[in-house]
Amino acid sequence: MTEERADLERQLKDIQKWEKAQQRVMFWKTLTRLPFQLLDKLTPQFIQRKIGRILDETGTFIQSGGQYLTSEKRIIKKFQKRLPHGTCQTLHDIRNAPLAVMDEIAEAIARTSVKTATVQGAATGVGGVFTLAADIPAMLGLSLKTLQDIAIAYGFDPKDKKERVFIIKLLQLASSDVIGKKAILRDLQQYDQNDQTYQRIASQIQGWREVVYSYRDTFAAKKLLQMVPAAGIVFGASANRSALESIAETGIMLYKKRRILKRLKDIE
C-alpha cells in the first residue's frame, strides 16, 4: 500500500465533509434557476432541436460511450512522467499509484478543462442567446470528457458501463438542487458494495433526460444575461468556468472516495 490506513481515513473524512457541504445550496444558486421556465418559452426552435440532439447523445453515451471517450494512453503517459520508469503501463498499474500522484494528475486535468470552458464560454458569448445552441452541447461534451479523464486518473475504466452510469450521476449531482444532491449522494454511498445497488441506479438512469434538463437549467442565468451580446462574453466565460469547476471538483472528490474505500478494504 502506498498510504497508511490513518492517512486514508483522514482524507476520507475530508471528502465526507465536502459531501455535507454540497447538501447546503446557496440561495443565489437556487434563484438563478427561476428565470428558466419563462425564458424557455422564448427559446428559438433551433435551440430546442439542439437540446433534443443532446438528449440523444447522452443516451448514446450511457449505452456505448458515445463520442466523448477519452484517451487512456494519454493519461497513462502523465503517470509515467511522475512514477519510476516501467511501473505504469496499464490502467491496472494506475490503480496502484500513490494517491498524491492521482490527485496531482486529476487536478491538472481539472485546470485544463476549466481554461477550455472559459475560452469556449467567451467565444460563444459573442452572439448572445443564439450561440447558446453551440455552447450547451460543447459544454456537455467537455464535462463528460473531463469526468472520464478523472475516472482514469483514479484507476477506473470509463469504457465500463458501470462507470458511464456513475459519470452521469456525477453530472446530475453537480447541477442538482439541495434535495437532488441529498438523494444522489445517498444513492452513491453504496455504489461499489454490491451489484444490486448499481443495477438499481442504472435502471433509474433510464430517465436520463432529467439529467440533461437539470444540466441545462444551470445555464438559466447565463441565458438571461446572454440576451445582451456584449455582456455575453463576460458572463459566458464566467458561467462556463464556474460550471466546469463544480463538475471537476465533484468528479475528483467522489472518484477519490471510491479509490480510498477500495484501498481501506484491501488493508482489511
Buried (B, 14 or more C-beta within 10 A) or exposed (E): EEBEEEBBEEBBEEBEEBBEEBEEBEEEBEEBBEBBEEBBEEBEEEBEEBBEEBBEBBBEBBEEBBEBBBEBEEBBEBBBEBBEEEEBEEBEBBBEBEBEBBBBBBBEBBEBBBEBBBEBBBBBBEBBBBBBBBBBBBBBBBBBBBBBBBBBBBBBBBBEBBBBBBBBBBBBBBBBEBEBBBBBBEBBEEBBEEEEBBEEBBEBBEEBBEBBBBBBBBBBBBBBBBEEBEEBBBBBBBBBBBBBBBBBBBBBBBBBBBBBBBBBEEEE
